[in-house]
Amino acid sequence: MKKLLATAVLCAFFTPVFAGIDQGIDKGMTHISLLGGFAVPTTEYGFSPLPNWENYDYGDVGPTYGLQIMHYLTKNIGLGLEFNATNYDKAEYDISAMVLSDTIKTSADKYSLFLAGKFNFAPDAKTRMYIPVGVGFAKYKAKMEHNFFGNEDQSSTKPAFYAGLGLESDLNDIFIWGLEARYNHWWLDDSKFADTSYLSDISLLLKVGIKL
């Protein structure tokens, strides 16, 4: 009897929270989503052991993940906050110049905080296409390792943005999932990263979340 009473109390407590939630998006709804996937570097930097040496990718394909809170001002337009991190895998380059030969290793991490926006197409549908955008700041930390010249470490915190295309669907009245592709762009302090004022990557993300 006590268990039945406790269950009834819990249902009565949570019913107002989830009442009225159906497929699609309603004005005033909030989504809380976890994102995870991978990012592919698309640019190089002048972070090299000697002047005039070739530039290198800042790392290889690596994991990217984040947390997003999105509140819908209208059915079509959402506004929220997102934290995102990317850890690029280490890349290796064999070099030789006259009597010098070495293996150069590059790696990097990026941590971003965005004001996130979202424009939904067909917001009343169970499955929806949308355009995600974000503007904010990214802290970029890079490392280059080489035996002859030692290691170089640099970091820079500068403005960043992303834009992409996504597809999400309602699993039921509460849970959602989706896929999202993004172009990510962030600026650098070119006094630390010679001749490089920005970097970019392409990311593919799986999203799972709940409606509130």
HUURZI-V207966 format. One record per helix or strand. SS is the DSSP state (H for helix, E for strand). FROM is the first residue (numbers start at 1). TO is the last residue. If there is no record, write none. Layout:
BEGIN
<<SS & FROM & TO> <SS & FROM & TO>>
END
This chain:
BEGIN
<<H & 2 & 18> <E & 30 & 41> <E & 44 & 45> <E & 56 & 57> <E & 60 & 72> <E & 77 & 97> <E & 100 & 120> <E & 127 & 146> <E & 150 & 170> <E & 175 & 187> <E & 198 & 211>>
END
